[in-house]
């Protein structure tokens, strides 16, 4: 039996409100044309009130889509038949460290599945992984000045001489004078030469004069981004454990894990680059650094002290791996101070039941080390702590905005009633009952709210599929994982938006409608 696209918790009150709206339409005898005419006559106030609902509901939809996207990401990253092995006391692989001597027997335990794909036949499906977070400079964007261009780093700023020393990409130092009409931008904000600091990356357009060059425009940047790097021992094993494939045209890195780069200068030694496979999301994030939409196979980028060559791109959309850089474990361990340890081991079993049994057995009976073991779905569910905190913040903000919307609608309806007192008296004399007057004004308030709320839902739906960057983690301290994901607007999100709209419309219109209902016919005509 297929599940409903909308939760019963949202559907039930939504149906009740729709029944209420239908009842008001059926039993109310005051013509709807009367309400529509008054909305048109007071169109400015009605429009402003409707726009307030549009803003509240539109923001709510986008914020919920953000949280939904994070939730879908963590749900899609784990498999119920995988077991994650961490060091005892670690709640995240960022803080876990396992020695090879401690984990040597784990892959021989009962329940570990054997590989079936070509190249993995008969091998235990146990992926040994080291996880690190690296700091990567964000290069400055290119400016608009014409002339020769150069990139490098600021070596020293000579403020009193209006000059600076540049360390170019070939590690040569050169002095530049800032031209009289020269412009300096630090992190895209126009400033002065003194805003640049030693170590900042710069792009520069200049005039080649002697003895110094003259800088016409300088774009400097000291911004950084965090890059998640996963070192794996055997890429084919890890691919089968995590069920990940490469886009056509890519390949997994070789057994060596590095390759020599071609050089045009015979006097210089050739450089080597670390072969890497990257997620599609991080490929799109790093692409603009090379003036591309995304990195492709064969592209080279710099991270830390080494150059990295893309040999494959993961089909990893909807998982945390979409934001990661994968490479040979040996090189990652050496570069980042973990030569003899791993962060985690991910084991594939035949079923979810087998995974729970293996996790429990390793935790209770493994003799070489005390381990923290859990199924992969349990591990990723614990990374939704930050998402839960965002949900609490969204609820608080929504309540605050909803109260404002209710009072705004209430003010609009009270103002409408104060201008239509004689109309109400005429309606009463014509024989309309009090409850019919109540129904008429409630329908009017619900109409304003629904029109504004539905427009807000429509605008909020445009955010579906937007790319965003955030952090997932337990919310109990630590770095968490920087992830790239897409916003998700689902039926529940739209249902909550419409439900909040109707609640605000009903609450904001109830008191004014009761006030109109209590007016006496003869007194209202005076």
Backbone torsions as a table, in degrees:
resi	resn	phi	psi	omega
1	UNK	NA	126.3	-178.5
2	UNK	-76.3	147.8	-179.2
3	UNK	-84.4	155.2	177.8
4	UNK	-68.5	146.2	178.2
5	UNK	-71.9	-10.7	-178.9
6	UNK	-128.7	140.7	-176.8
7	UNK	-67.6	140.5	175.9
8	UNK	-58.1	-29.3	179.1
9	UNK	-63.6	-33.1	176.7
10	UNK	-86.9	-38.6	-174.9
11	UNK	-65.7	-42.3	-175.1
12	UNK	-59.8	-55.2	178.8
13	UNK	-65.5	-29.1	178.4
14	UNK	-65.5	-41.6	177.4
15	UNK	-64.4	-40.1	178.9
16	UNK	-61.1	-43.5	179.4
17	UNK	-66.4	-38.4	178.6
18	UNK	-66.3	-37.4	175.4
19	UNK	-64.1	-40.2	177.3
20	UNK	-61.5	-44.7	179.3
21	UNK	-62.5	-42.4	177.8
22	UNK	-63.2	-40.1	178.7
23	UNK	-62.7	-42.3	179.4
24	UNK	-63.0	-36.9	179.1
25	UNK	-69.4	-35.4	-176.8
26	UNK	-76.4	-47.4	-172.5
27	UNK	-86.6	-21.6	180.0
28	UNK	-71.4	127.7	-176.8
29	UNK	-97.9	-15.0	179.1
30	UNK	-68.5	126.7	-177.3
31	UNK	-57.6	139.3	178.3
32	UNK	-65.4	-25.1	178.7
33	UNK	-61.3	-29.1	177.0
34	UNK	-64.3	-45.2	179.9
35	UNK	-67.3	-41.0	-179.7
36	UNK	-64.3	-39.9	179.3
37	UNK	-61.8	-41.1	-178.7
38	UNK	-70.6	-32.8	175.7
39	UNK	-66.0	-37.6	179.0
40	UNK	-70.0	-41.9	179.9
41	UNK	-62.0	-40.6	-179.3
42	UNK	-104.4	47.5	-170.2
43	UNK	-66.6	-31.4	-178.3
44	UNK	-65.5	-50.0	180.0
45	UNK	-65.0	-39.9	178.9
46	UNK	-63.9	-40.7	-179.7
47	UNK	-64.8	-45.2	-179.9
48	UNK	-62.2	-40.9	179.1
49	UNK	-66.3	-42.6	177.6
50	UNK	-63.0	-38.4	178.0
51	UNK	-64.6	-34.1	176.8
52	UNK	-62.5	-41.1	177.1
53	UNK	-66.4	-39.3	177.9
54	UNK	-59.2	-44.3	-179.4
55	UNK	-64.7	-46.6	-178.0
56	UNK	-62.1	-49.7	-175.9
57	UNK	-71.4	-38.1	178.1
58	UNK	-60.7	-46.2	178.1
59	UNK	-63.5	-40.0	179.2
60	UNK	-61.3	-44.4	-178.7
61	UNK	-62.2	-44.5	-178.5
62	UNK	-65.3	-43.4	-179.8
63	UNK	-64.4	-41.5	178.7
64	UNK	-68.7	-34.7	177.1
65	UNK	-63.1	-35.6	177.5
66	UNK	-62.5	-48.9	179.9
67	UNK	-65.8	-40.3	178.1
68	UNK	-59.4	-42.0	-179.9
69	UNK	-62.0	-41.9	177.7
70	UNK	-64.7	-40.4	179.4
71	UNK	-64.9	-43.8	178.7
72	UNK	-62.1	-34.6	-178.5
73	UNK	-64.3	-49.3	-178.6
74	UNK	-69.3	-33.7	177.5
75	UNK	-66.1	-37.3	-176.8
76	UNK	-79.8	-10.9	-175.2
77	UNK	-83.9	-24.9	-173.3
78	UNK	-106.3	154.6	175.2
79	UNK	-122.1	134.7	-174.7
80	UNK	-66.8	-19.2	-179.7
81	UNK	-97.5	11.2	174.7
82	UNK	-103.7	148.1	177.6
83	UNK	-117.2	131.1	176.8
84	UNK	-102.1	125.5	179.9
85	UNK	-108.9	121.6	177.7
86	UNK	-124.3	169.1	173.7
87	UNK	-69.2	152.0	-178.9
88	UNK	-58.9	134.9	178.3
89	UNK	88.6	-9.6	-179.0
90	UNK	-89.0	130.1	175.9
91	UNK	-102.2	0.0	179.5
92	UNK	-151.9	148.4	-178.1
93	UNK	-66.3	-17.3	176.8
94	UNK	-62.3	-29.2	-175.5
95	UNK	-107.8	8.8	-175.8
96	UNK	-100.5	142.4	177.4
97	UNK	-143.7	118.7	-178.8
98	UNK	-122.1	129.0	176.3
99	UNK	-79.8	148.9	-179.8
100	UNK	-63.0	-32.1	179.5
101	UNK	-67.3	-24.0	-178.1
102	UNK	-83.2	-26.8	-171.5
103	UNK	-108.9	8.4	-173.2
104	UNK	-58.6	-30.2	-174.9
105	UNK	-97.8	-4.3	-173.2
106	UNK	-63.1	-43.7	-175.9
107	UNK	-69.9	-9.1	177.5
108	UNK	-97.8	5.0	-179.5
109	UNK	-71.5	154.7	177.9
110	UNK	-65.8	134.5	178.4
111	UNK	106.3	-14.6	178.0
112	UNK	-74.8	124.6	-175.7
113	UNK	-74.9	147.0	177.0
114	UNK	-92.4	148.2	-178.4
115	UNK	-66.6	149.9	-179.1
116	UNK	-123.0	-22.6	-177.9
117	UNK	-76.3	156.4	179.3
118	UNK	-54.6	130.9	-177.8
119	UNK	94.7	-18.8	-179.5
120	UNK	-112.8	1.5	-173.1
121	UNK	-53.7	123.0	176.0
122	UNK	81.5	-11.6	-179.8
123	UNK	-80.0	142.0	177.0
124	UNK	-65.0	133.0	-179.1
125	UNK	-83.3	76.7	178.6
126	UNK	-129.4	110.6	-176.3
127	UNK	-94.6	114.7	178.0
128	UNK	-88.6	124.2	-170.2
129	UNK	-135.5	139.3	172.2
130	UNK	-115.0	132.2	-173.8
131	UNK	-120.4	126.6	178.9
132	UNK	-136.9	158.5	175.5
133	UNK	-116.3	120.5	-176.5
134	UNK	-108.8	154.4	179.7
135	UNK	-99.3	124.6	-175.8
136	UNK	-124.1	126.0	177.6
137	UNK	-64.3	143.7	173.1
138	UNK	-95.8	114.8	-175.8
139	UNK	-65.3	148.7	178.4
140	UNK	-69.5	149.9	177.9
141	UNK	-74.9	162.2	178.2
142	UNK	-75.8	145.5	178.1
143	UNK	-87.2	-163.5	-175.0
144	UNK	-113.7	-8.8	-177.6
145	UNK	-69.8	147.7	178.9
146	UNK	-90.5	168.8	-179.7
147	UNK	112.8	177.7	177.2
148	UNK	-57.4	148.6	-177.8
149	UNK	-123.3	154.1	-177.8
150	UNK	-152.3	146.5	173.4
151	UNK	-119.5	154.1	178.6
152	UNK	174.1	-158.7	178.9
153	UNK	-125.3	149.4	176.5
154	UNK	-73.0	122.6	177.4
155	UNK	-89.7	-42.7	-178.3
156	UNK	-161.1	142.1	177.1
157	UNK	-107.0	125.6	-180.0
158	UNK	-106.1	83.2	-170.8
159	UNK	-61.8	-44.2	-177.0
160	UNK	-66.7	-19.6	179.5
161	UNK	-105.4	2.8	-178.5
162	UNK	53.2	44.3	-176.5
163	UNK	-143.3	171.5	177.1
164	UNK	-153.6	163.3	178.2
165	UNK	-110.7	127.5	-177.0
166	UNK	-103.9	137.2	171.3
167	UNK	-104.0	108.0	-173.6
168	UNK	-79.1	-179.4	-175.3
169	UNK	-67.1	-16.4	176.6
170	UNK	-96.2	11.5	178.7
171	UNK	66.5	27.0	174.7
172	UNK	-98.9	137.8	179.1
173	UNK	-91.0	141.0	177.5
174	UNK	-149.1	140.1	-178.7
175	UNK	-92.1	138.0	177.6
176	UNK	-130.2	139.3	174.8
177	UNK	-99.4	138.3	176.3
178	UNK	-77.4	122.7	-179.6
179	UNK	-62.0	157.0	-177.4
180	UNK	-58.4	-37.3	178.9
181	UNK	-100.4	12.7	-178.0
182	UNK	-68.3	149.1	-179.8
183	UNK	-117.1	144.2	179.2
184	UNK	-123.6	130.2	177.3
185	UNK	-124.2	128.2	175.5
186	UNK	-113.7	116.6	-176.3
187	UNK	53.8	43.9	176.6
188	UNK	71.7	6.6	178.4
189	UNK	-108.9	126.2	-178.1
190	UNK	-66.7	134.6	-178.7
191	UNK	-153.6	-144.6	-178.6
192	UNK	-120.6	172.2	-179.1
193	UNK	-60.8	-32.1	-178.6
194	UNK	-69.1	-12.2	176.1
195	UNK	-74.8	-16.1	176.6
196	UNK	-83.1	143.8	-179.4
197	UNK	-122.7	151.8	175.7
198	UNK	-55.0	132.9	-178.8
199	UNK	98.9	-13.7	178.4
200	UNK	-65.9	140.5	172.5
201	UNK	-79.9	139.6	180.0
202	UNK	-136.6	150.4	164.6
203	UNK	-112.4	141.2	-174.5
204	UNK	-144.7	138.2	166.4
205	UNK	-105.7	137.3	-170.5
206	UNK	-148.4	168.9	169.7
207	UNK	-110.9	134.5	-175.4
208	UNK	-88.1	92.8	176.1
209	UNK	-112.3	169.6	179.2
210	UNK	-121.0	141.4	5.0
211	UNK	-83.2	-18.7	-177.9
212	UNK	-106.0	153.2	169.0
213	UNK	-81.5	159.9	-179.7
214	UNK	-115.8	117.6	-177.4
215	UNK	-81.4	124.0	179.0
216	UNK	-92.1	-36.0	177.5
217	UNK	-151.5	135.1	179.8
218	UNK	-125.3	126.3	172.8
219	UNK	-112.4	111.0	-178.8
220	UNK	-109.2	153.2	179.9
221	UNK	-149.2	132.6	170.2
222	UNK	-121.8	18.1	179.7
223	UNK	-75.4	154.2	-178.9
224	UNK	-133.1	155.6	170.4
225	UNK	-126.9	150.6	177.2
226	UNK	-91.7	130.1	179.1
227	UNK	-115.1	129.6	178.5
228	UNK	-92.3	125.7	-176.8
229	UNK	-118.0	132.7	178.2
230	UNK	-120.8	115.4	175.7
231	UNK	-91.5	127.2	-178.2
232	UNK	-123.6	149.1	-174.7
233	UNK	-78.2	-53.4	-178.6
234	UNK	-126.3	107.9	-173.9
235	UNK	-60.6	-36.5	-179.2
236	UNK	-67.7	-37.8	176.4
237	UNK	-64.1	-47.4	-179.3
238	UNK	-62.6	-37.5	179.1
239	UNK	-63.5	-40.7	179.9
240	UNK	-73.4	-34.3	178.1
241	UNK	-65.0	-45.7	-175.8
242	UNK	-91.5	-2.3	180.0
243	UNK	57.2	51.8	-179.2
244	UNK	-119.5	138.8	176.4
245	UNK	-118.8	169.4	176.9
246	UNK	-102.1	152.8	172.3
247	UNK	-66.8	150.5	179.1
248	UNK	-54.1	140.8	-179.4
249	UNK	98.4	-13.0	179.8
250	UNK	-100.7	168.0	176.5
251	UNK	-147.5	159.6	176.2
252	UNK	-75.4	153.6	-178.5
253	UNK	-65.2	154.9	-173.8
254	UNK	-73.9	174.8	177.8
255	UNK	-62.8	-32.6	178.5
256	UNK	-72.2	-37.9	178.5
257	UNK	83.8	-3.9	178.9
258	UNK	-137.4	162.7	173.4
259	UNK	-147.6	156.0	-178.3
260	UNK	-83.3	136.6	179.1
261	UNK	-92.1	142.6	178.8
262	UNK	-68.4	148.4	178.9
263	UNK	-131.9	145.3	178.5
264	UNK	-99.1	-8.5	-179.3
265	UNK	-102.2	110.5	-176.6
266	UNK	-70.3	-19.6	-178.0
267	UNK	-82.3	-12.4	-178.9
268	UNK	-106.2	146.2	176.1
269	UNK	-68.8	142.7	179.1
270	UNK	-68.5	148.1	179.4
271	UNK	-94.4	156.5	173.4
272	UNK	-113.1	149.9	178.7
273	UNK	-123.5	144.3	175.3
274	UNK	-76.2	127.2	175.8
275	UNK	-73.4	137.0	-176.4
276	UNK	-141.5	148.4	171.0
277	UNK	-114.3	129.2	-173.3
278	UNK	-123.6	154.7	175.8
279	UNK	-70.7	154.9	-178.1
280	UNK	-63.4	-34.6	-179.5
281	UNK	-66.0	-46.3	-180.0
282	UNK	-70.7	-27.3	175.4
283	UNK	-63.4	-38.8	178.7
284	UNK	-72.8	-33.2	179.9
285	UNK	-71.3	-37.7	-177.8
286	UNK	-85.2	-16.9	-177.5
287	UNK	-54.4	-47.6	-179.0
288	UNK	-59.1	-23.1	176.7
289	UNK	-61.8	-28.1	178.8
290	UNK	-108.5	20.8	179.5
291	UNK	60.0	39.2	179.4
292	UNK	-130.9	160.0	176.5
293	UNK	-65.9	-38.9	176.6
294	UNK	-157.3	159.6	175.8
295	UNK	-69.7	146.5	178.5
296	UNK	-123.0	168.9	176.9
297	UNK	-58.8	129.8	-178.7
298	UNK	102.4	-16.9	179.4
299	UNK	-71.3	150.6	-179.1
300	UNK	-122.6	133.3	176.2
301	UNK	-134.0	162.3	-179.7
302	UNK	-105.3	134.7	177.2
303	UNK	-145.3	117.1	-175.4
304	UNK	67.4	-143.1	-176.8
305	UNK	-85.4	1.0	-173.2
306	UNK	-121.5	160.7	170.1
307	UNK	-95.4	146.9	-176.6
308	UNK	-125.2	135.6	179.4
309	UNK	-113.3	127.0	179.7
310	UNK	-76.6	120.5	177.4
311	UNK	-111.3	-10.9	179.0
312	UNK	-165.7	155.6	178.3
313	UNK	-124.8	128.0	-176.2
314	UNK	-73.4	140.6	167.7
315	UNK	-85.5	79.2	-167.3
316	UNK	-124.0	18.8	-179.3
317	UNK	-58.4	138.4	179.3
318	UNK	85.7	10.1	177.4
319	UNK	-132.6	163.0	177.2
320	UNK	-68.3	-20.9	179.4
321	UNK	-67.8	-15.7	179.4
322	UNK	-64.2	-17.4	-177.3
323	UNK	-108.0	15.6	-172.5
324	UNK	-113.8	158.1	173.0
325	UNK	-112.4	121.7	-179.2
326	UNK	-105.8	140.2	178.0
327	UNK	-154.3	-179.6	-178.5
328	UNK	-65.8	131.2	-175.5
329	UNK	-58.2	-40.3	-177.0
330	UNK	-58.4	-42.5	-179.9
331	UNK	-71.9	-40.0	179.3
332	UNK	-64.3	-43.0	178.9
333	UNK	-61.0	-43.2	179.7
334	UNK	-66.9	-41.5	-176.8
335	UNK	-67.2	-36.1	-170.9
336	UNK	-117.0	27.1	169.5
337	UNK	74.4	26.5	177.8
338	UNK	-132.2	58.3	-173.7
339	UNK	-70.6	-29.5	-173.3
340	UNK	-119.1	17.3	-179.0
341	UNK	-134.5	163.0	170.6
342	UNK	-125.7	164.8	179.3
343	UNK	-89.8	-36.7	-176.1
344	UNK	-157.1	164.6	170.9
345	UNK	-130.2	128.6	178.9
346	UNK	-110.7	122.9	-173.5
347	UNK	-114.7	134.9	176.0
348	UNK	-98.8	136.2	176.9
349	UNK	-119.3	-178.8	-175.5
350	UNK	-79.3	-24.0	-176.2
351	UNK	-158.6	169.6	178.0
352	UNK	-63.8	-37.9	178.5
353	UNK	-64.8	-41.7	178.0
354	UNK	-64.6	-35.9	179.4
355	UNK	-64.9	-42.0	178.8
356	UNK	-65.6	-39.5	178.3
357	UNK	-64.8	-44.5	-179.6
358	UNK	-65.4	-42.2	178.9
359	UNK	-60.0	-42.7	179.9
360	UNK	-68.8	-39.9	-179.4
361	UNK	-65.1	-43.5	179.1
362	UNK	-65.2	-37.3	-178.9
363	UNK	-68.7	-38.4	-174.0
364	UNK	-92.7	-33.3	-167.2
365	UNK	-117.7	-9.6	-179.2
366	UNK	-70.7	128.1	-168.5
367	UNK	-92.1	-29.4	-171.5
368	UNK	-73.8	-23.4	-177.9
369	UNK	-161.3	154.6	172.2
370	UNK	-84.2	126.4	-172.4
371	UNK	-120.3	153.4	170.4
372	UNK	-106.6	110.1	-175.2
373	UNK	-123.2	147.5	178.8
374	UNK	-165.8	160.5	175.4
375	UNK	-69.3	158.2	-175.5
376	UNK	-65.5	-35.2	177.9
377	UNK	-65.8	-37.6	176.5
378	UNK	-65.5	-39.9	-179.7
379	UNK	-61.4	-47.6	-177.3
380	UNK	-74.2	-26.5	176.7
381	UNK	-65.4	-29.5	178.4
382	UNK	-75.7	-12.6	178.3
383	UNK	-86.2	8.5	179.7
384	UNK	-95.6	14.0	-179.8
385	UNK	-61.8	-42.9	179.2
386	UNK	-66.5	-37.0	177.6
387	UNK	-62.7	-40.1	178.3
388	UNK	-64.6	-38.8	177.6
389	UNK	-64.3	-37.7	176.7
390	UNK	-64.8	-37.8	178.9
391	UNK	-62.4	-41.4	177.7
392	UNK	-62.1	-42.8	179.1
393	UNK	-63.8	-39.1	179.2
394	UNK	-65.3	-41.3	178.2
395	UNK	-60.6	-45.9	179.7
396	UNK	-60.8	-46.6	-178.9
397	UNK	-66.1	-38.2	179.6
398	UNK	-64.7	-43.1	178.1
399	UNK	-60.2	-44.2	-179.8
400	UNK	-60.6	-46.5	-179.4
401	UNK	-69.1	-36.9	-179.9
402	UNK	-63.7	-40.3	178.0
403	UNK	-60.5	-42.9	177.1
404	UNK	-61.6	-41.9	178.7
405	UNK	-64.4	-40.7	179.2
406	UNK	-62.0	-47.8	-179.3
407	UNK	-66.9	-34.4	176.6
408	UNK	-63.5	-45.4	177.9
409	UNK	-65.3	-40.2	179.2
410	UNK	-60.4	-42.6	178.6
411	UNK	-63.4	-41.0	179.0
412	UNK	-62.5	-44.3	-177.4
413	UNK	-71.1	-38.4	176.1
414	UNK	-62.2	-40.7	178.4
415	UNK	-65.0	-38.6	179.1
416	UNK	-65.1	-41.4	-179.2
417	UNK	-67.0	-40.0	-179.1
418	UNK	-62.8	-28.1	179.2
419	UNK	-89.8	-7.3	-176.2
420	UNK	-123.9	27.8	-179.5
421	UNK	-60.8	-43.4	179.9
422	UNK	-66.7	-35.1	176.3
423	UNK	-59.8	-42.9	-179.5
424	UNK	-63.8	-40.7	177.8
425	UNK	-61.5	-42.0	178.3
426	UNK	-63.0	-43.7	179.3
427	UNK	-60.2	-39.2	179.2
428	UNK	-67.1	-42.3	179.9
429	UNK	-65.1	-33.5	177.9
430	UNK	-72.3	-5.9	173.5
431	UNK	108.4	3.9	177.9
432	UNK	-73.9	133.1	-177.6
433	UNK	-77.2	165.7	-179.8
434	UNK	-58.2	-45.4	-176.5
435	UNK	-66.0	-25.8	176.4
436	UNK	-72.5	-36.8	173.1
437	UNK	-62.6	-43.1	177.7
438	UNK	-58.1	-46.7	-179.1
439	UNK	-61.7	-41.1	-177.8
440	UNK	-61.3	-47.2	-177.5
441	UNK	-74.9	-31.0	174.5
442	UNK	-65.0	-42.1	177.4
443	UNK	-61.2	-37.6	-179.8
444	UNK	-65.1	-44.4	179.6
445	UNK	-67.5	-39.9	178.0
446	UNK	-66.7	-33.0	178.4
447	UNK	-65.3	-45.5	177.7
448	UNK	-60.3	-45.4	-177.9
449	UNK	-64.5	-44.5	-176.4
450	UNK	-66.2	-42.1	179.3
451	UNK	-61.6	-47.8	178.5
452	UNK	-64.2	-41.6	-178.2
453	UNK	-67.2	-39.7	179.3
454	UNK	-67.5	-36.8	174.9
455	UNK	-64.1	-40.0	176.8
456	UNK	-62.1	-40.4	177.0
457	UNK	-63.5	-42.1	-179.7
458	UNK	-63.2	-42.7	178.5
459	UNK	-68.0	-39.8	178.8
460	UNK	-63.4	-32.3	179.2
461	UNK	-63.8	-23.9	179.0
462	UNK	-63.8	-20.9	-179.6
463	UNK	-76.9	-10.6	-179.2
464	UNK	-60.9	123.6	179.9
465	UNK	92.5	-6.2	175.7
466	UNK	-60.8	145.2	176.8
467	UNK	-88.1	138.7	-179.4
468	UNK	-143.1	158.9	177.2
469	UNK	-121.6	133.9	179.2
470	UNK	-153.0	-166.8	-179.5
471	UNK	-126.8	132.4	171.3
472	UNK	-110.2	143.2	-179.2
473	UNK	-177.2	177.1	-178.3
474	UNK	-73.3	-16.5	-177.4
475	UNK	78.8	10.8	-177.7
476	UNK	-111.1	31.3	-179.1
477	UNK	99.7	170.0	-179.0
478	UNK	92.4	-179.9	-174.6
479	UNK	-81.1	-34.8	-170.5
480	UNK	72.9	-172.7	-179.3
481	UNK	-115.5	125.3	174.3
482	UNK	-77.7	122.2	-173.8
483	UNK	-128.0	152.2	174.4
484	UNK	-111.8	126.0	-175.2
485	UNK	-145.9	176.5	179.8
486	UNK	-115.0	139.8	178.6
487	UNK	-67.4	144.1	-176.5
488	UNK	-125.7	116.4	173.1
489	UNK	-103.9	109.1	-178.5
490	UNK	-110.7	-177.0	-177.4
491	UNK	-63.3	-36.7	178.6
492	UNK	-62.3	-41.6	-179.9
493	UNK	-62.0	-47.1	179.0
494	UNK	-65.6	-38.4	178.5
495	UNK	-61.7	-42.5	178.5
496	UNK	-65.0	-39.4	178.2
497	UNK	-60.9	-45.8	179.7
498	UNK	-68.3	-38.9	179.4
499	UNK	-62.4	-43.9	178.6
500	UNK	-65.1	-38.0	177.8
501	UNK	-58.6	-49.0	-177.2
502	UNK	-68.5	-36.3	177.6
503	UNK	-64.1	-45.3	178.7
504	UNK	-64.5	-40.4	179.1
505	UNK	-65.0	-41.7	179.7
506	UNK	-68.9	-46.2	-178.2
507	UNK	-65.8	-43.2	-178.7
508	UNK	-69.9	-24.8	-178.1
509	UNK	-98.0	-11.7	-174.2
510	UNK	-66.4	-52.4	-178.2
511	UNK	-62.1	-46.6	176.0
512	UNK	-60.4	-37.6	179.8
513	UNK	-67.4	-39.5	176.0
514	UNK	-63.9	-37.3	178.0
515	UNK	-63.7	-42.6	178.3
516	UNK	-65.8	-37.1	-178.7
517	UNK	-63.7	-32.0	-174.9
518	UNK	-83.4	-7.3	179.9
519	UNK	-64.7	136.6	177.6
520	UNK	-88.6	138.9	-173.1
521	UNK	-56.3	-51.3	-174.5
522	UNK	-68.2	-39.0	-179.7
523	UNK	-66.9	-34.4	-178.1
524	UNK	-72.3	-19.7	-179.3
525	UNK	-91.0	-3.9	-178.7
526	UNK	-71.2	NA	NA
